[in-house]
Amino acid sequence: MRPKIRKKIRDIIRGTREGKAIPLFWPYKGKSSVRYRQLPTTATISSSSSPQADGAGLSTTNMVSPPRCCCNHNKDSSDLVSLKISLLGDCQIGKTTFLTAYAGREKGLEEFATTGINQVDKTLCVKGAHISYSIWEVGGNVSTVDNISAACKDSVALLFMFDLTSRCTLNNVIPWFQQARKWNQTAIPVIIGTKFDDFVQLPIDLQWTIASQARSYAKALNATLFFSSATYNINVNKIFKFITAKLFNLPWNLERNLTVGEPTIDF
């Protein structure tokens, strides 16, 4: 780990322990967007009356029915690019739900409970090429060193996840990052705040405080920050689009969103 990043991490940890304020990046004026406070709380969601996310309606059907690829994957495997992505974070923060929202299925959960690693594949077609993402989720409650090393080695991206409604899980992003970087120094770091649909119901000043701390961590770790909701498919697909564009230098503009009360995107 580079000395500058190590020093930033130490400063953040020291400040948190001493009760110092987290550095702030934008002034809070007591107002925020109310758009996402109107997210339905029931299981049946009408996309016509809900905010848009990832370019599609916020129907829960999006979570389990992602668009099918138009290519014939069995026709020619010579253009298949296999890449590995790691998901890390505490238990009960929504990692598996997030993974299911993107991959469109749950499998191997019994093995996951035993081994502490859940592995799911997702194949994309980009400009005629097949990209197969092997996504490795590390269990937050049985994350031995062996699991972390196995998941992180050879990964092209490390996704550090936390629950937006639980600040202790945000604090634990730092040790997760430190452990992962022992095994992988080159992967793209991404910090993801989950359960945005619950987070947006918190008092606005608390939302602002948590968002400020998350942005501080992302800046210190040189990571891109996303707030997401697997239930409403907010920023789920966009995160993987960002990773794909970054890896293959594709022309895709990611717009920063720092509005309090909306799903943050910062880089």
N, C-alpha and C positions, 0 to 999 in steps of 0.2 A: 504494500500500500504506500502511495506517495506521501512524503513527509507533510506536505501542505494539507492533504485530506485528513491525515492522522491528527494533525493539530486542530483542524476544524471540529473533528469528532470529539476530541478531548474537551474543547471549549464548550461545545453544546452539552455534553454530559455533565461537566462541572457546573454549568449554569443551571441546568435542570435540577441537580442535587441541591444547589444553594438557593433555589427558589427565585433565580433571576429571570427577568422577562426575556422571552424569546425575541430576537431581532425581528422587526416588522418591515414589510415591504410595500404596503400601501395603506393610506389613511382610512380608518373606519369612521364613517359619518352617520352610523345608526340606521342606514337604509340598505335594503337589499332587494334582489329580484324575488317576486312572489310566484314566479312561473312554476317552479318545481315544488312549492309547498302544496300545490293542488294535485299532486300525484294521487291516484286512487289507492285506497288501502285494501280493497277487495280483490279477489282472485280474477274477477272478470273485468277486463280493461278495454275501453273503446279507444282505438288509436285515433279516431277523428277528434276526440276531445282532450287528448293528452299531448304534452310536449313531445317534440321529435327527438330521437336519440339515434346516433350513428346512421342518420339518413333514413330511418324507418320508424314506424309507429311504435309506441311503447306497449305493445301487446305482449303478454307473457308467452304467447305462442312463439315469439321470436327466440325465446330462451332455449327451446328444445327443437326448433325446426329451422336451422340456418340454411341459407341457399345452397342448393346442390351444385357441384362443379359440373361444367358443361363438357369437360374433356373426358376422353376414354383413357383411364389410367392404366388399363391393361394392354393398350396398344403398343406402347414403347416406353420402357423404363430407363432408356439411356439418358433422357433429359430430366430425370428425377433428382432433385436436390434435397437431401435429408439433413435437417438441422434440429438442434436440441435447444429447448427452452426450459428454464427452471422456475418453479413457483415456491417461494419461501415465506414463512410468517407463522405467527402463533396459531394455536388451535382455535376453532370456533369463530373464525373471522370471515368465513365465506370463500375460502380458496377452492374447495370442491364445487360449490355452486357456481363460482366464476368459471371454472374449467368446463363444467357441464354446459353453461350458457354459451361458451364459444364452440366446444367440440360437438355439442348437440346430443350427448349421450353420457350415461354413467356406466362404467364397467370396472370390474376388478376391485370393487370397494371392500369385499371380504379380505382379499389379499392385502389391500391397503391397510386395513386395521391390524394385520399381522406384521407386515414388513415395514410399514411407515412410509412407503413410496407408492404413489399412484401415477401411472404412466398412460397417457392418452395420445393418440395420433390424429392429426388433422392435415389434410392435403388441400392445397390451393393451386389454382392455375393463374400464372402471371405471365402475360405476353407469350402464351404458348408453352411455357415451361411449367413443370410440376414441382411444387415446393411442399415437402412433407415435414411438418413440424412434429417432433416427438416432445411432448410437454410432460415434464416430470414434476409432480407435486410432492413436497416433503411434508409429512405430518408434523404438526406443531407440538404434539405431546410425546412423540417417540423419536424425536429428531436426534439420533446419535451422530457422531462424527462421520461414521461410515455412510449414513444416509445422505448427509450434506455433501460429502465428497463425491459420492456416486452421482448425485443429481447435478452437481455444478460442473464437474469436469467435462470439457468439450462443449459446454453450452455457449450459444451465441448471444443469449440475453438472460438476465437474472431479474425476475419480477419479485420485488419485496412488497408484501401485502400487509395491510393493517386495517382494523375495524375503525371507521371514522367516528363511531360512538364510544370508543374505548381508548383513552389516551395512553394507557399502559401498553397496549399493542403497538401504538405509534412509537413509544419510547424504545420498544424492543426491535424496531427496524435497525437500529445501530448495531447491536450484537449480531443480528442476522447478517448484516452487510459484512461485518468483520469476519465472520466465519466463512461466508461464501467466497470472499476475496482471497482467502488462504488457498483456495483450490482453483480459482479462475480470476485472472487479472485483466482480461481483455473483453469479457462479455459486456453488452450494453446494459447499464443499470436502469431500471424503471421502478418507481415507487407508486403503489396503487392503494388508494383508500377505498375500501369496500363499503357497502350498505349506505350509499348516498341517499337512498329513499328514506332511511331512518334518520340519517344525519341532518337532512334538510328540515326536519321537524324540531330540532333543538333550538334553544334561544339563539338569536342571531349573533349576540356578542360571543357566545361559546363557539359557534361555527367559525367566527372570525379568528378566535384564538387558536383553535385546532388547525385551521387552514394555514395560519401564520407559522406555526410550529412545523407543519408538514413541508411548507415551502423552504423553511430554514434547513431542514434535513436534506431535502432534495438538492439545494444549492451546495451544501457542504459535501455531499456525496457525488456531485456532478451527475445527478440523475434527472430524468424527466418524470414529472408528477402528473398522475391522473386520479380524479375522483370518479368512482364507477358505481353502478348498481346492476347486478346480474339479473335481478327480478324484472327490471324495466329495460334491460339491455342498453344502459347508458355507458358509453365509452368502452364497452367490452370489445367489439370488433375493431374499434378505432385504435386500441392499444396494439393489436396485432398488425393492423395496417401500418402503423408507425414503425414497428420493428421491421417489417418487410421492406418498407421504403428506405429505412436507414441501412439495412444490410446490403441492399442491391442498388443503392443510390438512385432510387426511382423519384421522378418528379411528383411530389405530393406535399402540399402545404398544410402544416398543422397550425391551427389558430390557437393562440394563447387565450385563456379565459380566466380572469381573476375576479370576476364579479361574485361578491359574497351572496350565498344562497343558490348559486349555480355550480354545476360540476367543474371544478378547477382543472385546468390544463396549464402546466407551467414547465418551462424548459430554458 
